[in-house]
Amino acid sequence: MTNETFERLLSAAQLWQVGLVILIGLLAAATVGYTTRRWRDARRKQLLAGESGEEEAEDQEGYLVSSVLGLLALLLGFTFALAVDRFDARRGFVLEEANAIGTAYLRTQLLEAPHRERLSRLLVEYTDNRLELGHAKEPVPPEMLERNNRLITQLWQATVAAFPSIKEYDFSSSYLESMNTVIDLDTSRKTARRAHVPASVFIVLGIYAIGTAAVLGYVLVGVRGRIAAAAVMALFALSFLLIIDIDRPTLGTVRESQDPIQWLRTSLQSWQPDVFDQVPP
């Protein structure tokens, strides 16, 4: 199975399905470890000579469990950090895009008619569409993406048409830069939503978790030992699901807030072009 195939399967599956598969795999590995321990004890013809030998064996098993769980925690922390970094990047792009659209809209009010009205209307429509795209889940309706691309084209066409009327002014370059930033952030947000934790990281983490479950099943014997092993595996499964949830920007429950775009949309409703023609007393 290639990394691309694994990523598609992981993205298409429901979160509870992923959790069920993880839990079954861990329980199966722990059962194998427990069965191996019982087989070894049954085959053993005699116990370790002396009490000190038993204590030494228990100490070795304790060191083994501590080392295995410590490395598992390190891998979990590393994977969690990767997922959170991508989540922070997506959240940061939302705020950056809201600021860029607001800046472009305010600078548009410096243009002459009819360019000011046309570009203002397009920026409002673009903001509405970006808000809808931000709340959309996979699969995103194709018409929303087509409308987004069409609005970007219309924005730049309107900017090109308005440029001859402002090219002699000092703010012309900054206005072009603001519109260009709005268009560039479309690509940035699309790229951020397609950036996931590498599939190889999840594969290695899953393999190591299965090995850890087998070690726990082998080492932790008795009723209390099995309860402790089950608790550790349940905690790992929850941590794994949280990482996957954060890493799914359009399907998970942990999603970047669209509040900055929403606040911008509320502001644009009161920032009609004719408002800026009113001179305060």
C-alpha atoms as one frame of an Amber mdcrd trajectory, in Angstrom:
protein
   0.000   0.000   0.000   1.426   3.359  -1.061   1.355   6.500   1.044  -1.203
   8.095  -1.277  -3.537   5.107  -0.948  -3.208   5.131   2.832  -3.955   8.865
   2.977  -7.079   8.408   0.859  -8.318   5.560   3.047  -7.623   7.536   6.208
  -9.416  10.605   4.856 -12.424   8.692   3.557 -13.068   6.642   6.709 -15.274
   7.876   9.513 -13.543   8.759  12.759 -15.324   6.012  14.710 -14.272   3.474
  12.090 -10.637   4.500  12.451 -10.929   4.288  16.231 -12.490   0.828  16.036
  -9.718  -0.461  13.770  -7.043   0.978  16.088  -8.632  -0.530  19.187  -9.061
  -3.952  17.576  -5.444  -3.925  16.404  -4.166  -3.009  19.862  -6.312  -5.629
  21.594  -5.195  -8.278  19.121  -1.528  -7.397  19.692  -2.009  -7.444  23.472
  -3.721 -10.835  23.218  -0.778 -12.195  21.243   1.621 -10.917  23.889  -0.477
 -12.363  26.723  -0.765 -15.733  24.956   2.983 -15.803  24.379   3.583 -15.139
  28.062   1.285 -17.975  29.109   2.910 -20.330  26.586   6.349 -19.435  27.945
   5.241 -19.999  31.533   3.679 -23.326  30.644   6.804 -24.470  28.840   9.086
 -23.409  31.595  10.205 -26.425  33.570  11.502 -24.585  36.560  11.384 -21.142
  38.041  14.326 -18.797  38.283  16.754 -19.973  40.909  16.305 -17.907  44.039
  14.250 -14.869  44.869  16.877 -12.452  43.623  16.554 -13.878  40.123  12.817
 -13.207  40.135  13.361  -9.652  41.324  15.971  -9.096  38.606  13.558 -10.344
  35.945  10.806  -8.069  37.250  13.186  -5.095  37.215  14.122  -5.834  33.611
  10.456  -6.004  32.606   9.791  -2.716  34.393  12.636  -1.020  32.536  11.307
  -2.469  29.277   7.796  -1.151  29.837   9.095   2.292  30.819  11.325   2.506
  27.741   8.615   1.350  25.344   5.972   3.701  26.747   8.435   6.589  26.834
   9.275   6.196  23.164   5.577   5.839  22.313   4.846   9.093  24.137   7.663
  10.765  22.204   6.269   9.580  18.863   2.779  10.695  19.850   4.041  14.111
  20.864   5.977  14.478  17.614   2.933  13.538  15.500   0.637  15.771  17.560
   3.013  18.699  17.045   2.935  18.143  13.271  -0.868  18.155  13.224  -1.140
  21.231  15.460   1.390  23.139  13.323  -0.765  22.545  10.258  -3.884  23.573
  12.177  -2.208  26.799  13.328  -1.151  27.532   9.743  -4.733  27.134   8.501
  -6.064  29.334  11.312  -3.437  31.986  10.626  -4.306  32.102   6.923  -7.956
  32.814   7.793  -6.980  35.922   9.758  -4.429  36.962   7.143  -6.986  36.643
   4.358  -9.599  38.625   6.275  -7.087  41.440   6.813  -6.015  41.344   3.163
  -9.583  41.556   1.855 -10.405  44.373   4.278  -7.317  46.315   3.228  -8.100
  45.854  -0.469 -11.691  46.952   0.094 -10.696  50.153   1.903  -8.104  51.024
  -0.734 -10.722  50.410  -3.407 -12.682  53.351  -2.035  -9.914  55.628  -3.360
 -10.796  54.702  -6.949 -13.054  56.677  -9.230 -16.440  55.446 -10.399 -17.362
  53.014 -11.873 -14.272  51.020 -10.806 -14.908  51.604  -7.119 -18.445  50.187
  -7.213 -17.486  47.207  -9.363 -14.467  46.157  -7.296 -16.309  46.739  -4.016
 -19.147  44.483  -5.151 -16.722  41.783  -6.300 -14.835  41.853  -2.990 -18.094
  41.461  -1.058 -19.129  38.511  -3.240 -15.664  37.014  -2.858 -15.874  37.328
   0.932 -19.251  35.577   0.966 -17.893  32.738  -1.128 -14.775  32.384   1.040
 -16.986  32.145   4.109 -19.046  29.399   2.500 -15.908  27.542   1.441 -14.534
  27.795   4.960 -17.610  26.066   6.392 -17.932  23.518   3.578 -17.060  19.887
   4.171 -15.700  17.310   1.780 -16.623  16.860  -0.938 -16.737  20.597  -1.611
 -19.453  21.417  -4.189 -17.763  22.040  -7.568 -19.925  25.100  -8.196 -18.462
  26.792  -5.115 -14.926  26.226  -6.380 -15.857  27.372  -9.862 -17.452  30.530
  -8.441 -14.318  31.164  -6.380 -12.045  30.888  -9.414 -14.397  33.010 -11.496
 -14.449  35.761  -8.867 -10.650  35.783  -8.705 -10.500  36.246 -12.468 -13.083
  39.027 -12.345 -11.234  40.761  -9.510  -8.022  40.900 -11.479  -9.830  41.931
 -14.669 -11.466  44.814 -12.803  -8.095  45.770 -11.282  -6.455  45.830 -14.724
  -9.303  47.979 -16.043  -8.972  50.412 -13.129  -5.181  50.679 -13.168  -4.863
  53.286 -15.988  -6.894  55.706 -13.882  -4.575  55.391 -10.859  -1.157  54.585
 -12.341  -0.024  58.182 -11.921  -0.776  58.159  -8.191   1.633  57.004  -5.495
  -0.759  54.457  -4.023  -1.160  52.543  -7.306   1.613  50.070  -6.488   0.295
  49.435  -2.970  -3.189  48.882  -4.368  -1.907  46.303  -6.842  -0.005  44.646
  -4.023  -3.123  44.402  -1.846  -5.171  42.809  -4.636  -2.325  40.458  -5.444
  -2.149  39.419  -1.770  -5.857  38.581  -1.808  -5.360  36.337  -4.828  -2.197
  34.717  -3.444  -3.923  33.811  -0.182  -6.429  31.733  -2.126  -3.591  29.424
  -3.142  -2.121  29.516   0.352  -5.361  28.384   1.983  -5.918  25.653  -0.596
  -2.398  24.365  -0.047  -2.767  24.485   3.745  -5.951  22.430   3.589  -4.191
  19.786   1.530  -1.173  19.623   3.851  -1.492  16.574   6.115   0.776  14.698
   8.449   2.775  12.343   6.174   1.239   8.897   5.885   4.587   7.290   6.701
   4.460   8.943  10.146   1.062   7.390  10.881   2.262   4.002   9.603   5.355
   4.003  11.809   3.322   5.182  14.795   0.740   2.445  14.225   3.374  -0.275
  13.918   5.119   0.873  17.068   1.799   1.101  18.933   0.992  -2.491  17.990
   4.414  -3.561  19.229   3.851  -1.649  22.458   0.495  -3.340  22.986   2.144
  -6.740  22.508   4.820  -5.868  25.076   2.191  -4.720  27.563   0.211  -7.896
  27.061   3.348  -9.941  27.648   4.649  -8.069  30.689   1.526  -6.973  32.565
   0.004 -10.128  33.995  -2.836 -10.604  36.423  -6.113  -8.729  36.654  -4.563
  -5.389  37.600  -1.963  -5.728  34.885  -4.591  -6.369  32.202  -6.660  -3.414
  33.439  -3.600  -1.160  33.294  -2.750  -2.377  29.788  -6.337  -1.767  28.608
  -6.287   1.755  30.070  -3.010   2.586  28.338  -4.280   1.300  24.995  -7.542
   3.221  25.352  -5.629   6.433  26.076  -3.410   5.842  23.080  -6.437   5.247
  20.831  -8.000   8.524  22.009  -4.738  10.401  21.391  -4.426   8.877  17.936
  -8.000   9.862  17.068  -7.389  13.423  18.268  -4.367  13.715  15.989  -6.333
  12.398  13.021  -9.221  14.742  13.814  -6.940  17.787  13.869  -5.288  16.646
  10.636  -8.608  16.553   8.722  -9.401  20.216   7.984 -12.681  19.597   6.133
 -13.968  16.447   7.832 -12.858  16.644  11.458 -14.599  18.256  14.398 -11.528
  20.395  15.200 -11.590  23.027  12.454 -10.132  26.484  12.091 -12.524  29.241
  13.095 -13.986  31.381  10.317 -14.787  34.229  12.723 -12.328  36.716  11.129
 -14.043  36.305   7.742 -17.450  36.561   9.414 -16.436  39.750  11.235 -15.152
  41.154   7.956 -18.443  40.332   6.249 -20.342  42.157   8.994 -18.082  45.178
   8.553 -18.498  45.179   4.778 -22.260  45.398   5.211 -21.785  48.780   6.873
 -18.947  49.862   4.576 -20.991  50.649   1.504 -19.093  52.775  -1.047 -21.403
  55.764  -0.554 -20.529  55.826   3.161 -17.042  57.076   2.313 -18.498  59.977
   0.314 -20.020  61.461   3.442 -17.836  64.181   4.912 -18.204  64.483   8.702
 -18.999  67.950  10.066
